[in-house]
Amino acid sequence: MVQIKTALTSRLNLYSPIISGPMAGAATPEMVVAVARAGGLGGIGAGSQSSWELKTQIQAVRKSLDIPEDQPVPMIVGFIGWCLDRTEASDDPRLIAVLEQNPVAVWFAFGVDLGRYIDQVHAYNARTGRNIFIFVLVSSVEEARRAADKNVDALVVQGNEAGGHGPADSLPLIVLLAAVLREFGMTKDKRQPLVIAAGGISTGAQTAGLLSMGADGVALGTRFLFTHECSYSEAKKQALLEADLNSTTRTMAFDEVLKFTHFAPLNCDGRAISNKIIDDLKAGLGIEERVQKFEESARQGDNSRLVVWAGSGVGMTDEIKGAADILHDLHEEVVKRLQSVSKLLA
């Protein structure tokens, strides 16, 4: 493979500027290892897992990649703000426990006050002499400004095409990315965060276009759900394979049946594959009846009401492959597209 050189690949010693997103409930150590071996950077999502579970997964990656104990593990651990608000106040705080395992990077998303957790990472780095990289997911220029003021290393600019959670009123990626890049153009007198594009990205052609806009890298979630290493059930993977470009919906209905609504910040909803959960909502059923139908379907093994988080690009993929193969294919397509674009110049 031809190496693609960006500020991200230089900073983190990568061959490819492609990240497999730290998806709680989907990404696995096996996915991280496969992506790393293929030249990219992979992540796991902390969710509400215990510190012991997270340490075990990080150690599994360290062992598989044969990384010495005194060296950082080439992976991201992703944290959701509203989960951290609960776990860090418990008798099993997660953040410092994860930092002590020395992952290359952490990733923060969705929270009322992510700044206090960013401060903890900066303090940990200063105390230990480490340089754990900080990604922060943003869905507006205002969020990007706040994160940049905290001296984070990279902004993950997520458009409303993304699967899973995000602000209900976020802009499409191509508009939001352009706005953030305009805000954080390269200057010589001020340290600027790197900019990573995310949301609805499924192909190398899209990736090449985003890099040409000025992104330093891309983060893909849904594309890596179509892998052997993804922990989604076979039923969920089948739903992915059957989905088309009009199959996903952004709504609180998925969180309502999962009883997650009291955790999420205001104005946050989620994108998943439409199914009978949405049919129940459109039929005007109240939340109690919708929850009852959802739980009854789960008990009976009825897959018509599965919550399958996925982005709007889900219909661009129609097969399950190894994560390393996917990254390799994406990377090669990026290279070809970039080479082709250069021919447009006289």
Secondary structure, 3 states (H helix, E strand, C coil): CCCCCCHHHHHHCCCCCEEECCCCCCCCHHHHHHHHHCCCEEEEECCCCCHHHHHHHHHHHHHHCCCCCCCCEEEEEEEEHHHHHHHCCCCCCCHHHHHCCCEEEEEEECCCCCHHHHHHHHHHHHHHCCCCEEEEEECCHHHHHHHHHCCCCEEEEECCCCCEEEECCCCCHHHHHHHHHHHCCCCCCCCCCEEEEECCCCCHHHHHHHHHHCCCEEEECHHHHCECCCCCCHHHHHHHHHCCCCCEEEECHHHHHHCCCCCCCCCEEEEEECCHHHHHHHCCCCHHHHHHHHHHHHHHCCHHHCCCECCHHHHHCCCCECHHHHHHHHHHHHHHHHHHHHCCCC
